[in-house]
Amino acid sequence: MVTFLGMPARAPRGVGHLRGDQPFPAAAREALANSQLRRNVGHATTTIRGKSAAVIGELPDWQQLREAGSAIKADVMARLPELLKQLEARVTEAGGVVHWAADANEANAIVTSLVRATGSDRVIKVKSMATQEIGLNEALEAAGIAAVETDLAELIVQLGRDKPSHILVPAIHRNRAEIREIFLRAMPGVDPALTDEPRVLAAAARRYLRETFLSTKVAVSGANFAIAETGTLAVVESEGNGRMCLTLPDTLITVMGIEKVLPTWQDLEVFLQLLPRSSTGERMNPYTTMWTGVTPGDGPQEFHLVLLDNGRSAVLADSVGRQALHCIRCSACLNVCPVYERTGGHAYGSVYPGPIGAVLSPQLTGIEDNASLPYASSLCGACFDACPVKINIPELLVHLRNQAPHPAAERAAMAAAAYTMDHPKLYAAAQRAAKLARIAGRRGQGLPRPLSGWTAARDLPELPKETFRQWWAKR
Ligand code: SF4
């Protein structure tokens, strides 16, 4: 592919976590063989689905809220450059510093140099998809800086030297017995008599983290929303670890995907209703932390905002595909997806699993690097129904399937079919041949090799006794 000046770049290879080691079908086959994983994921998604449906059912204007969320996001995408410049101006006026990162490498370099400048060799982290996407922890580690995850599920993943498998509940594939084992193996100073009671496990994590919160001077976070008109950043969470990270350290560095900006403070009202009900099944998330630049004598005295592109401009350039940037990372589409429920998140190879991962990752990386993901769906449409901002994921999946590179045999077969349909005599001959094949016993058996792959999961339609042409000729 030729690259021209001004052409938006994709997320670079060799850094971050947007590409898997193997295509989805191979990874899914391995995951399907793990019955413990299927039980853990099935149990967790069923529970979240039930809670979410109950609290959504309480709101008579849920559909209007979804419409409003969708309209606000469409407006944001239509004037993203203008809103980002407005955000930069407001954050700067409030005492923050804004950095622009074209990709994962730039963002990692910016954060690493900012941490180095503080003299600290450790950062505490609020759970953040953007920093997972760019592989920030690995970049910091390479620079001799330890990154400590403070969200309980992220901590389980980090201590277990594992990968997240769900946007919201990264350790969804682990049950409590497995978590107890990880804590006993990897958590410094843990009580050897630790049980697998959730309360006991949470208390062990709290003891381990408290000392780290109080002794670390730099925090790194993501952001759920940023308000262009005021320069305010917002993080929503359930455990209070985020509130500690965002208020206790001297320096706060926030890495945010450029699509997270909202025009006005009032827009937040819509998303603070949509997000908790769709994600954790709560009426309100327990902690909503908002900050605007720096406040003398209160909270971090140095604030940096890193605005991350990493392929997002390329997504924005596709008038159909850009819907994927509306995502507020609630994970409702994962929880209702029959494919995700059976394979879990690791099979998708990216930090963004499930239906949204199947449409976002291939667009951020370029379709060639994630060509199998748009096929990781039955196109049942459950994700579209569940999405609080009405992203038409099935439409995006089909759109991306059209862009995916197809095997040479399939391309040749399609070209031959197109040529045949373009030539009436040839088409009539092909119909007669197809009829003969049917008589020759292929009825109900699909196509012969090498085309058998096409009908392995599709029914070959039964040919009628008489074609339209024959019927027409009789008249
Ligand atoms: S695509 Fe929709 S349902 Fe899925 S995580 Fe994003 S906002 Fe939630």
Residues whose N, C-alpha, C, O or C-beta is under 5 A from the ligand:
A	BS01	SF4	C327 I328 R329 C330 S331 A332 C333 I356 C383 A386 C387 P388 I391
